[in-house]
Amino acid sequence: MNSVIWLDIAAFVLMLAASGFFAGAETALTGASRARLTALENDGDKRATLVLKLRERKEQLIGALLLGNSFMNIFASSLATSVLVSFLGEKGVAIATLGVTVIVFVFAEVMPKSYALAHADRASLRIARPVKFFVTLFSPVTNSVSRVVEAVFRLFGMDVHGYSASAHEEELRGAIELFKGTHQDIAEDVERTAMLRSIMDLADVQVEEIMIHRKNMNMLNLGMPVPQIVDEVMHSAYTRLPAWKESPENIVGVVHTKLLLQELRYCNGDVSKVNVNNAMMEPWYIPESTTLFDQLQEFRRRREHFALMVDEYGALTGMITLEDILEEIVGQIDDEHDIAVAGVRPQPDGSCIVDGKVTIRDLNREFDWKLPDEEYSTLAGLLLFETQRIPNVGQTFNFFDFRFEILKKQRNQILLVRVIPPGNPPAKDDPAENREAHT
């Protein structure tokens, strides 16, 4: 009798350990980092490849682990009940139920899952092969159960396969945000996070959102005397300048500084003999709906750094350069020829005086603001869209917890705006009747 009891106790402990294995395996395999496993797979780790393959068939994986865990728990409970009933009679059923529940909860659920959660990557690699064995062993049962579950979900109009590529992207974005603050140099972490976030956004941002508007483009009038054209090119901060005839809308080419220098050398420095046409390249037009990612690929493919943009009617809207796209990733790039344009002027009271043409993306990036930019690209566009009117100088509006005061306007164009971020008190001389709440 004693030997039978000891065998039952040994079997109970074995079932408890097996239950803990299945519970911990579920946590480890579902909690392991997909990015780290992929990196290990690329380095030739076959265990990482096996883990990723198991995760691809998540229904079978979870079904096999739950089946094994449930079977072991029920078997352990039956053994404990059998032993206690032989000693205590009917009272042993209640004691076994309470005791096994506590033991299973602590030793077969909490402990293995806590360890697996703390060491998910390492644990998943260690248990990959035995889990693969059980998944294959239980596959007839789990496949049948999966079909029943899918049928029930379809009956209620639910999609069991809802994890898509967009979910992976959101997971990666979350990982990027978690990266901020992991090092002692907080400023450096913020810069890195901004760069990674910008790379993720390249395929979602259109060139029109960062373009240089045609009103702000430096262009050459080919109707000017040649010496004056050469002088403008030589004193320009840019190496490529669009050139037009008769009308600024009629771009006939792009003058390149290097080509112009070659032409000057060919003419032995005699400016009057220079043929500007020999220093021009064909203009490259692109639609303003092109994404930054596609345009970056085109710049690389064509080995060009400059493109002009047109709208759906073929009218010139602006221009974009390779540097503009790179600045979206790494931030502002200044060189010795760049001209500092005062587009944003922070004030001592915490507000900012901002030109209406400054883009929302630049403001969000510079000050870590969260202003939306889906329907517009510039600060002036935000105000026009949200107010549904052309505001007057002196009016103040509240949008998205920010306050905007119109400081300067030319005809229907908003030139200058005071932006008061959240948390900054309004100015004492701000008339209350000019404030309009946005809901």
N, C-alpha and C positions, 0 to 999 in steps of 0.2 A: 504493500500500500504506500509506504513512504517513498519507494522508488518511483511509483507512478506520479505521486504528487510533485516530486522533484523534477520529473520529466515535464510535467505540466507547467511548472514555474519556469523551467529553462525555455520551454516553447513560448511562454508568455513574454519573456525578456527578448527572445529572438524576434517575435512578431512586433514588439514595441520598437526595436531597433530598425526593422524593415519599414515600419510606418514612418519613423523619423527620416529614413533615407528618402522615401517618396515625397514627404512634405518638404524637406530641404531641397530636393532636386527641382521641385516645381518652382520654388522661390529663386534658386540660383539660375536656372535656365531662362526664366522670364525676366529676371532682373539684371542679367549680364549686359554689359555695354556692347551694343551692336558695332559701334565705331571701333572699339578696342579689339573685338573679335575679328573684324574685317582686316585690321592692321596685322594681327597675328596670322591670319590666313594668307595675306600677301607675303608674309615672311616665311611661309612654308609650314606653319603649324597645322598638322592634320586634325588635331583635336578641335581646334577652332573651326575648321571646315565642317566637322561633324556636328558641332553645336549649332552652327548657322543652318545646316540642313534640317536638323531637328526643329528649329524654330520656324522654318518655312512651312512645316506641316503642324502648325500649332494646335489644331483640333485633335489630331492623333496624339500629340505629345501630352497635352493636358488630360485627355481622356485616359491614357495609359497610366499616368501618375496618380490621378484621382481614383482609378479603379484599384490600383495596387494599394494605395493608402487606405481606402475604405475597406478592402478585404482584410488587410492586416489589423485594422482597428476592431472590426467585428470579430475576427478570429481571436484576438487577444481578450476581448470582453467575454467571449464564450468560455475560454479557458479559465479566466479568473472567476467567473460565476460558478463553473463546475467545481473548482477547488473549494471555494467558500461555502457552497451549498453542502458539500460533503462534511464540512466541519460545523456549520452554524444552522443548517437546515434552510427553511424558507427565508429567514432573516438575511441569509447570505446573498440573496438576489439584490436587495436594496443596497447593502454594503458594497457589493461588487460593482453595481452601477455607479455609485458615488465615487468609490475609490478609483476605478478604471478611468472615469471621466477626468479626475484630477491628474492622474499619472499620465494619461495620453495627452492631455492639454499641455502639461509642463514639459515632459520628456520627448514626446513624439510630435509636437507642434511648435511650441514657442522656442525651445532650445535649438532645434535644427534649422528652423526658419530664421532665427536671429543670426545664427552663424552664417547661413547662406546669404543673407542680406548684406552682412558686413564684408563677405569675401565672395561676392557673386561671380566675378570673372574667374578667379582661381578654382572655386568649387565646381563651376560648370565644366571646366576643362577636365577635371578629375573624374567626374561622374558621367561624362558623355558616352563612353563605351557601354557601361552597364545599363544606362537608360536606353540606349539604342536597342539592346537585347530585349528589354521589357516592352518597348514600343512595338517591336516586331512580333513578340510573343502574344501580346494582347491585341494586335491589329484586327483580327476578325471581329472581336467584340466592339472595339472602338469605332471601326468603320461602320458597323451596323448602327451603333448609337449615334454617330455623326449624321447619318442619313435621316434618322428619325428626328434629331434636333433641327436639322435644316428644314425638314418638311413642316415641323411645327412653326418655325420662324416665318417661313413663307406663307403659312396659313394666316398669320397675323400681320403680314406685310412688312416684316423686319429683315434687315440684311445682316447676316452673321459675318460676312466678309467685308467689314467696313474700314479696315485699316489700309489706307491708300498711300500713294507717294506723298501727298500733301501732309499726311501725318508724320512721315519721316522728316519732312522739311521743318515742320513745327518742332519736332524733337531736337533737330539740329540747332534751330534758332534758340530754343531754351537752353541748350548746352552752351551756346555762345554767351548768353546773358549770365549764366552761372560762372563763366570764366572771369567776369569783372569782379575784382576784389579778392582774387586768389593769391595775389602777390603783395609785397609791402609797398611797391610803387603804384599807388592807386591811379595816378595820372597816366602812367604807361598802360595799365590794364584798360582804362577807359579808351585810350587810343586804339589799342588792339581790338577791343570789342567793336568799336565803331567801324574799323576796317573790315572785320569779318562780317558784320551786319551789312555793310555796303556791298560786299561781294555777293551775298545772298540776294540782294535787291536788284542786281544788274539786269536780270531777266524780267523784272516787273516795272522798271522805270523806263519811260520813253524819252527819246532825245529832246523832245520839245520842253521837258521839265528842267533841263540844265542848259539849254541852248543860249547862245548870245543873240539877243533879239536884233533884227535888222536895223532898228534905230540906234543901236549901240555898236554896230559893226564899223570898223575902219576900212573904208573903201577908197579906190582911186577913180577919179574922173579922167578917162582917156581923152577927153576934149581939152584938157589943159596942155600947155606947152611941155615938150619932153623934158627940158631941164627941171621944171617944177615937179613933174612926176618922179624923176630920179631923186630929187631932193626930199620929197615926201617919203619915198621908200627908204632912203638912207637914214632918215630921222625917226622912222617908225620903230616901235618896240617889237614888231612882229615880222616874221620871215615870209609870211604868205598874206597877200592882200587881194581881195576880190576887186576886179576892175570892171567898170561899166561905161556904156556909151548911151548918150541921149537921155537915159532915165536910169535911176538907181535900181530899178526892177530888172533892167536888161544887163545882167552879168554876162560878159563875153569871155572872161578868163580869170585866172588867178596869177598875179605877178609874184614870182619867187625871187627873193633877194639874191640867192646864189646864182640864178640864171641871169639876173640883171648885172651882177658883177662880171660874169663871163662875157656878157655882151659889151660891157664897158672896156674890158681888156681887149676884146676883138676890135673895138673902135679906137684903140690906143688912148683911151681916156677922154676922147672927144665926145662930150655929152650930146652935142647937136647931131651926131651921126647914129645915135642909139636908136634901134628899132625895138620898141617896147613889146611888140608881138613876139619877138624871139625870146623874151623873158617870161612869157606866160604859159601856163598849163591849162588844159581843158578843165572847166568847172565840173565838179562831181555833185550831182543832186541826189538827195535821199528824201523819202517821206518822213514827216515829223512824227509819225507813229512808230518808227523803228525803235526797238528796245536797245538799251545800252550794251547788253551782252551781244546782240547781233551786230551792232555797229562796231564794237571792239573787234569782233571776228573779221568783219569786212576790212577794217583798217589794217589788220595783220595780213589778210589775204592779198589786198591790193598794194600793200606797202605804201600807204598814204596816211597823212596826218590831218587832213582838212576836208570838210564836206559842207555843202550848202543844203539847207532844208527848204522844202516846199510843202504847202498844204494840199488839201484834196483838189483845189482848183488850179494848182500849178504855180501859185503865187509865192514869191520868196518870203520866208518867215524868219530866217536866221541862219546861224552857222554853228558848227560844232567841231572841235579838234580832239585829237587823241589825248592831249593834256587835260581837257575838260573831263573825259571819262576817267583817267587815272586819278584826278583830284577827287572824284566821287568815292574812290577807294581809300586813298592815303591821306586825303585832306589837301589843303591849299599848298601848291608848289610855287614858290617865288624864286625868281632868278634876278640877276643884276639889271635886266632890262624891263622887268615888270613895273607897271605903274600902279601905285597904291591908290585904290579908289575907295573913298570913305562911304561905304554902303551902310555900315552899322556903327553907331557911336554910343557906347555905354555911358550912362549918366551916373553921377554920385548917388542919386536916390534909388538906384536899382533898375530904373527904366532904361530903354534904348531908343535912340532916334534912328529910324530905319528908312532907307529909300524904298519907295513903293515897288521898284523893279527887283529888289532882292528876293531870291527864291525862298520858299518855305523850307525846302530841303537844307539849304545852307544855314538857315536860322536854327532848325532842329538839330543839326549836326554841331553847330558852334556852341549852342547854349543848352543842349540836351532837352529841348522843348518837345512837346508832343502835338504840335499843330497838324491837322490833317492836310493832305495835299492831293487828294484823289481828283477833285474837281477843278483844281487851279494849281498854278505853279509858283506865282509870286505873291507877295504880301498884298499888293493892290488887288490882285485877282481874288484873294480871300475876302477882302472887304466888300468888293462889288458883288460877289456871289452870295455872301451871307446877309448883306443888307438889302439886296435886290433893288438897289438905287445907286445914284452917284452922290456920295456924301459931300457935305459942305465943310469948309475949314472951321475947326472949333468943335465939331461934333465928336462925341465919344461913344464907343460901342463896347459891349461886353460879350465876348465869344470864348467858349472853351476855357473859362476861368481867367482869360487874359482881358486886358483893357486896351483899346486902340483909340488914340486921339489923332484926328486929321490935322496936321500942322500946315501943309502946303499943297496946293493944287493948281494945275494949269489946264484951263478949259475942263475937259472931262477926265483928265489924267491925274491920278493921285501920286504926288511926288515925294511927300515926306510924312511919316507917321511916327507917333510916340507909342511904343509898345510897353505896357506895364505887366510883367509876368505875375503869376499867382503868388500871393503872400506879400506883395508890395502895396502899401496903402495909397489911395488916390491923393492927388495933390489938393491942398487946402483951397486953392482958388478954382477948382474944377466945378463948374456949375452943374448942379444935380439935374437940371432940366434937359441937359444934353446927353445924359446917360440913357442908354436903351438896353434892356436885358434881352438876351437871346436864350430861347428855350428850345 
